[in-house]
Amino acid sequence: MSSHTVITVTATVVGDVYPLAAGELAHACGAEIDWVVQLVELGIVGVPEPGASPDDWRFQSADLQSALEARRLERDFGVGLDAAALILALQNEVRRLKAVLQAEGVRRS
């Protein structure tokens, strides 16, 4: 006798056409809206209209990636969001500098 396991996967496309609301971003990260507000205040994620209320905020896939990375840093290393913001900024700068160096290497070859 064989048994079968059925797994149902639900996916949401995030992008220009289907951005995430603040509540959806919070839910995706297992957090509350206040946490998302902190992400915005620290510059971990950005909002297109800074004067808008959190109910009007919309986030793209890059924001989701940054938020999930901040959450992982909190969980795995016990860092606060201010430290997570610094770590993420440094990671982005390292990536940018590597790309510049790689482009320079290509031009010299």
Phi and psi in degrees as a GROMACS rama.xvg file:
@    title "Ramachandran Plot"
@    xaxis  label "Phi"
@    yaxis  label "Psi"
@TYPE xy
-107.333  150.085  SER-2
-118.986  149.616  SER-3
-122.316  140.637  HIS-4
-107.382  129.159  THR-5
-104.333  126.262  VAL-6
-118.048  127.353  ILE-7
-106.263  128.463  THR-8
-115.29  130.106  VAL-9
-112.278  129.527  THR-10
-122.763  147.327  ALA-11
-122.991  128.195  THR-12
-82.705  129.007  VAL-13
-115.627  130.506  VAL-14
177.333  -161.711  GLY-15
-59.438  -39.8286  ASP-16
-78.1712  -35.4952  VAL-17
-126.052  71.8141  TYR-18
-73.8332  161.653  PRO-19
-91.1831  137.78  LEU-20
-76.2986  164.308  ALA-21
-57.9731  -41.4538  ALA-22
-64.7913  -36.8229  GLY-23
-69.0595  -39.215  GLU-24
-63.8988  -43.9641  LEU-25
-59.9513  -46.8126  ALA-26
-61.2945  -43.0863  HIS-27
-61.3523  -27.4028  ALA-28
-100.187  0.967486  CYS-29
67.623  38.757  GLY-30
-131.938  -177.076  ALA-31
-106.218  165.927  GLU-32
-58.0062  -37.6927  ILE-33
-57.9825  -34.7111  ASP-34
-65.9549  -42.1393  TRP-35
-63.5684  -39.5882  VAL-36
-58.9674  -42.1673  VAL-37
-62.6493  -40.1165  GLN-38
-58.124  -43.117  LEU-39
-66.6977  -46.0482  VAL-40
-59.8542  -35.1159  GLU-41
-88.5436  -4.95648  LEU-42
80.4212  13.1814  GLY-43
-68.3801  -38.8681  ILE-44
-127.737  154.691  VAL-45
-115.853  158.152  GLY-46
-120.99  138.841  VAL-47
-61.1582  -34.8014  PRO-48
-119.528  96.562  GLU-49
-55.3589  -29.1983  PRO-50
-82.1703  -6.94281  GLY-51
-72.974  156.472  ALA-52
-82.2002  158.763  SER-53
-54.3251  -29.0453  PRO-54
-64.4068  -23.9042  ASP-55
-99.3826  -5.57926  ASP-56
-68.6686  143.3  TRP-57
-133.907  141.157  ARG-58
-125.236  146.391  PHE-59
-97.1356  177.486  GLN-60
-61.7345  -36.001  SER-61
-63.2443  -36.3712  ALA-62
-65.2988  -40.8964  ASP-63
-61.623  -43.6976  LEU-64
-61.6226  -43.8109  GLN-65
-64.5586  -41.9193  SER-66
-64.4419  -43.0515  ALA-67
-65.0779  -37.8081  LEU-68
-66.6357  -40.7603  GLU-69
-62.3439  -41.6425  ALA-70
-62.8973  -40.8229  ARG-71
-65.1092  -40.8613  ARG-72
-62.8174  -40.2282  LEU-73
-61.7142  -49.5299  GLU-74
-68.7676  -51.1821  ARG-75
-78.9287  -30.4982  ASP-76
-118.862  -3.36196  PHE-77
68.1689  23.8163  GLY-78
-83.9668  153.414  VAL-79
-79.5483  169.642  GLY-80
-65.685  -30.8651  LEU-81
-64.9947  -40.6315  ASP-82
-69.0171  -38.7782  ALA-83
-61.2819  -39.8568  ALA-84
-61.1089  -43.1387  ALA-85
-65.0673  -45.8495  LEU-86
-60.4003  -45.5163  ILE-87
-64.8177  -39.7495  LEU-88
-63.9765  -42.1968  ALA-89
-65.3989  -40.1615  LEU-90
-61.4056  -42.9693  GLN-91
-63.3191  -40.7457  ASN-92
-65.8951  -39.944  GLU-93
-61.992  -44.3313  VAL-94
-60.0096  -43.6978  ARG-95
-62.9329  -45.4072  ARG-96
-65.7731  -37.6442  LEU-97
-62.5996  -40.643  LYS-98
-64.3639  -40.2245  ALA-99
-63.664  -46.2634  VAL-100
-62.3517  -40.5525  LEU-101
-64.8695  -41.5849  GLN-102
-65.0096  -39.9085  ALA-103
-63.5022  -41.335  GLU-104
-63.1754  -37.8252  GLY-105
-67.1983  -40.728  VAL-106
-67.1903  -32.8517  ARG-107
-79.9898  -19.6685  ARG-108
